[in-house]
Amino acid sequence: MKFIRKEIVGTPRNDRPFIVRYMPWFTDRICLNIIYDDFGLLHSHPWNYFTLILWGGYKEEMLVNGKVVTKNRYTGYFTYRKKTQYHAITPLKKNAIVTGK
């Protein structure tokens, strides 16, 4: 029985995908994401979620009141977001490791 599932998110560029996601076999709502590249698009999620940066960091662009706001997020950053929040992320270094639900 396979206990961990692996999912590649985004079309690989420069031999790297945007995100590689690891999830326990029983759910796709809890995952460990390794972020390698900038997807390049503001996006929302299908459900409300939280995220915790375990290693590295990323630049996050968020749509707030019709304007794009940019913030750098680092290891230890934790947030809860509604599914209606649009954002985009770019790793600050080679990659970032993030967990979420």
C-alpha positions in Angstrom: 0.0 0.0 0.0 1.3 3.4 -0.9 1.1 5.8 2.1 2.3 9.0 0.4 1.1 10.3 -2.9 3.1 12.7 -5.1 1.6 15.3 -7.4 3.4 17.7 -9.7 1.8 21.1 -10.1 2.4 23.1 -13.2 4.2 22.5 -16.4 7.9 22.0 -15.8 10.1 24.9 -16.9 13.9 24.7 -16.9 13.6 21.0 -15.9 11.7 22.0 -12.7 8.0 21.9 -12.0 6.3 24.8 -10.1 5.4 22.7 -7.0 5.9 19.1 -6.0 3.2 18.2 -3.5 3.3 15.2 -1.1 0.0 14.0 0.5 -1.0 11.2 2.8 -3.0 8.5 1.0 -6.2 9.3 2.9 -6.6 13.0 1.9 -5.5 15.7 -0.5 -6.3 18.5 2.0 -3.1 18.1 4.0 0.1 18.4 2.1 3.8 19.2 2.1 4.7 21.5 -0.9 8.2 22.0 -2.3 8.0 25.2 -4.3 10.6 25.4 -7.0 9.4 28.1 -9.4 7.1 31.0 -10.0 3.8 29.9 -11.5 3.3 33.5 -12.6 -0.4 33.9 -12.1 -2.5 35.3 -9.4 -4.8 32.4 -8.3 -7.2 31.4 -5.5 -7.7 28.0 -3.9 -10.8 25.7 -4.0 -11.2 25.8 -0.2 -10.1 27.9 2.8 -6.6 26.9 3.9 -3.7 27.6 6.2 0.0 27.6 5.3 3.2 27.3 7.3 6.7 27.9 5.8 9.0 25.2 7.1 12.1 26.2 5.2 13.2 29.0 3.0 10.7 31.6 2.0 8.8 33.2 -0.8 7.7 36.5 -2.2 3.9 36.7 -2.1 1.8 39.0 -4.3 -1.8 39.4 -3.0 -4.8 41.1 -4.5 -6.1 43.5 -1.8 -8.9 45.9 -2.6 -8.1 45.7 -6.3 -4.4 46.4 -5.9 -1.4 44.0 -5.9 0.5 44.1 -2.6 3.9 42.3 -2.3 5.4 40.9 0.9 8.3 38.6 1.6 7.5 35.6 3.8 10.1 33.6 5.7 10.5 30.4 7.7 7.9 30.3 10.5 5.4 32.4 8.7 1.9 31.1 9.3 -1.4 32.3 7.9 -5.0 31.3 7.3 -6.6 32.4 4.0 -10.1 32.3 2.6 -10.6 30.6 -0.7 -11.5 34.0 -2.3 -8.0 35.5 -1.6 -6.0 35.7 -4.8 -2.2 35.4 -4.5 1.0 34.4 -6.4 4.2 33.1 -4.8 7.9 33.0 -6.0 10.6 31.3 -3.9 13.2 33.7 -2.5 16.0 31.1 -3.1 16.3 27.8 -4.9 13.1 26.5 -3.3 10.8 26.7 -0.2 9.1 24.0 1.8 5.6 24.7 2.9 2.9 22.7 4.6 -0.8 23.4 4.4 -4.3 22.3 4.6 
